[in-house]
Amino acid sequence: MTTPPPANDPAHSRPLSRWRVLGWQVAGLALLLGIWWLVTDVLKLYPTYVFPSPRAVWTEISYGLWGKGPQDGKLLWAIAGSLRRVLTGYGAAVLLGSAVGLLMGLWLPLRVTLGAYLTGLQSVPSIAFVPFAILFFGLNERAVLFVVILEGFIPVALAVSGALLNVPPALRIAGRTLGASGLGLMLRVLLPAALPNVLTGLRTAWSFAWRALVGGELLIAGSSSLGAQLEVGRNTANVALVLATILIIGVIGGLFDALLRVWESRVRRDYGLEVTQ
C-alpha cells in the first residue's frame, strides 16, 4: 500500500502567490532599511563619511535625478548613457551569439572546438578583458562595447547550442515524418522547441553584459556613465554618491532581469513547463 505524502511536503505544497512573494520582498527591504537606519542614525557605529545614512544616500539620488545640488541631473544622464551602451552591446551580443550558437548546434566540429573555448572563456571575469580592450581599441567607448558584447555573446551562444541539443529526439523524428527537413526543420521544429532554454540564456547574458558594462566604465570612465559616477564618488570621498550609484545599478539590473523573467515564465507556461500561480 502506497503511503500518501505528508501534508507539509514542499514538493506537494501549493505554489506561493505572487502577492505573498511580493509582500515578503517588501518586508525584507523594510527590515534592511531599518537595520541600516539603526546602525547609522541611532547607534552611529560609523562616521557619516564612512557609512552614510539612508537619508544621505536618498539625498544624492534625488539631487542626481531631479533635484538641485552638486550632482544635479548627472545621475540621470549617467543612467541614459549606460543604458544606451548596454542595450547596444546586448543587442549585438544576442544577434551574434544566436548565429554562432545555431552553427554550433548544427555542426559537431564547431561545437567541440569553439564551444569548448567559449566555456573556458566564460569563467574569465569580465574585468580581465578590459586591459586588452584598452590596448586594442584605446580609452574610448568602443572598448566598453567590446567587453559588453563579449560577455553577452558567450552565454547566448552556449545557451542556443545547448538548447538545440536538448530538443527531444521524438520531436525531430516527428518533424521529419511530417516532411520537415534542413532549414524548415530548424525553423519550425527545433528552434520553437528550444525557445524556453534559449530565454534562460538571454537572461543570463543580460546579467553578464550589465556587470561587464559597469566594470568597463569604471576603468574607461566617460562623461555620462554610472561607472564615471562611481569614480566621482571615490575621488571626492563621497560614499553616499557611491552607495546611491550602486543602488541604481542594482535596481536597473533587477528590473530588466524581471522583465526577461516574466517573458520566460510566460513562454514556459505556454509550453506546459510551469504551473500557473
Secondary structure, DSSP 8 states (H G I E B T S, - for coil): ------TT-GGGS----HHHHHHHHHHHHHHHHHHHHIIIIIS--S-TTTS--HHHHHHHHHHHHTS-STTTTHHHHHHHHHHHHHHHHHHHHHHHHHHHHHHHHH-HHHHHHHHHHHHHHHTS-GGGGHHHHHHHH-SSHHHHHHHHHHHHHHHHHHHHHHHHHTS-HHHHHHHHHTT--HHHHIIIIIHHHHHHHHHHHHHHHHHHHHHHHHHHHHHS--SS-HHHHHHHHHHTT-HHHHHHHHHHHHHHHHHHHHHHHHHHHHHHHHTT-S---
